Amino acid sequence: MIKKPYLMFIGDVSTAVFAKTAAGVKYWRPEQAAGQFRFPGGVDLGLPDFTMKEAVNAGIKTILIGVAPQGGGLPQEWLDFLIEALDAGLDIASGLHVRLAEIPALKAAAEKNNCNIFDVRFSTQTFTVGKGTPRSGKRLLTVGTDCSVGKMYMALALEKEMQKQGLKATFRATGQTGILIAGSGVSVDAVVADFISGATEFICPGNEPDHWDVIEGQGSLFHPAYAGVSLGLLHGSQADAIVVCHEAGRKDVKGIEGYALPSLKECIHLNLQMGGRTNPDIKCVGVGINTSSLSDAEAMDYLNKAEDETGLPCADPVRTGVAAIVESLL
Amino acid sequence: MIKKPYLMFIGDVSTAVFAKTAAGVKYWRPEQAAGQFRFPGGVDLGLPDFTMKEAVNAGIKTILIGVAPQGGGLPQEWLDFLIEALDAGLDIASGLHVRLAEIPALKAAAEKNNCNIFDVRFSTQTFTVGKGTPRSGKRLLTVGTDCSVGKMYMALALEKEMQKQGLKATFRATGQTGILIAGSGVSVDAVVADFISGATEFICPGNEPDHWDVIEGQGSLFHPAYAGVSLGLLHGSQADAIVVCHEAGRKDVKGIEGYALPSLKECIHLNLQMGGRTNPDIKCVGVGINTSSLSDAEAMDYLNKAEDETGLPCADPVRTGVAAIVESLL
């Protein structure tokens, strides 16, 4: 469990697209995004600019590296600041590809100050293989026609709407951005293949009968590289409900040639068929569409057509909210 | 690539069931099983008993640990002999759960003598994610209704029969016993989940148009713990042909309560449906049945009924051979 609130480390990253994780944390957990630290030219998230000392005085517990350094490697001036932060008693949470906990200078500073470094892209836990045993509580999994179509946003929007309606709901993170937002979770695509379902069972264990775990999906059953991860998640979650997510206008698997995306109906059908193996009562309760590339009028038209095709409530978590999907769930 | 031939290390393992890997190597690659080393009471594989020196003089290159120590831990007397073997210039190949290359005394002896230790259960390679691009050559994948139903034996029997008929065929190993038999391969269930398909593509790359890779399957699409691995293998292999394997009499998923096995037809159907995503021309060319628990008459009856159900040639690789399946393939 990563301690909150966070100081968002922006460094010298000047392009908003490279600060997506930080922006996601601020959007979904504004109460945890207590400040930002920038070098000259770093993008402004609209948070108070703190020096490291001011951050500690403001009660901040962890520096969250919510940006990807341009160029790849970790710049020396980032390193210097991170050591200073550890010396002040802050933990570090990072979604970078490089393992900060294995950089000798950071490792030494963390040990000296008794601080933690969370490299959330990598799992340090050992898991058991999936058990497949039915468990108490309810679970909803977001699934997709492809990668990067809005599965995490849909899960977070559902959690928010369900909690607003007084329901017991907990977002369960399965990727690095989701983990930084939630403060815990497991990067399911980074566990050893034998344990995909077991790690998923670990993330969303048995719970109160009226409690919903809202689980962030990964990949797609139709994705030629990642379908194994998606199937392990579907089996391990024993989903009572799924919400299928899609990006308006996307026709083909992103970054892979020759793979047309399935229709919404095909995607719903296959997920119900496969998910039925570990939960025969699985049903699809709605469709999420990322309509950010469309005008308001185009978006409403797209959502209406998707409702006609599927017979289910279709919503954009950012543009329309997801109340209709929560209604369909209950 | 593990160097051959092998000295089969039996140690003090006195029960044939714990020497299954060694027996499998001897059965499928008799020319590589050049000798055995036993302590008093060790099971007899019917190979020449060699001291370590005699083995080296006989041209043996690698000690293969084809047994699981009773109790789990590695006995000290095993360790002493393995160090002696490394000192004599032999490599070690092991399918044990413990990583021999990380035991300090073995690591030091291997370095001193410039020898290799292959812990085939663990992958030391880094893979790329699956590409999904069509590639030349033909590929057959064995799939199953469950774990441990004979997928490896079927793949090895098909390779043998195809080579006997003058066809170009290569067994591709995806589990530790298969790797020790073939001398190379990747334990696909031990790679990071993101790379299941990518590792599979690596194992069976593009080849001559009339060459068949015969790929050992793992798990089952119907297995609540391992289906993700099975789907990644199916997608990554881009199988032109599958052979569905089953054990006569098995009704439920082994070791997991509440999961009935699919019928042969259901298993064929789902594998063709899912495999069609990366190879639309996939077809099922036969069924393998492990009939070892049945009498000859019962076995023939079982195989006949399976043929009636599926309309495909059904064979037990050990009892009947697989010529009928190869015929159906061509």
Interface residues (C-beta under 8 A of the other chain):
Chain A: V129 G130 K131 G132 T133 P134 V188 D189 A190 V191 V192 A193 D194 I196 S197 G198 L221 F222 P224 A225 Y226 A227 G228 V229 S230 L231 G232 L233 H235 V253 I256 E257 G258 Y259 M274 R277 T278
Chain B: V129 G130 K131 G132 T133 P134 V188 D189 A190 V191 V192 A193 D194 I196 S197 G198 L221 F222 P224 A225 Y226 A227 G228 V229 S230 L231 G232 L233 H235 G236 V253 I256 E257 G258 Y259 M274 R277 T278
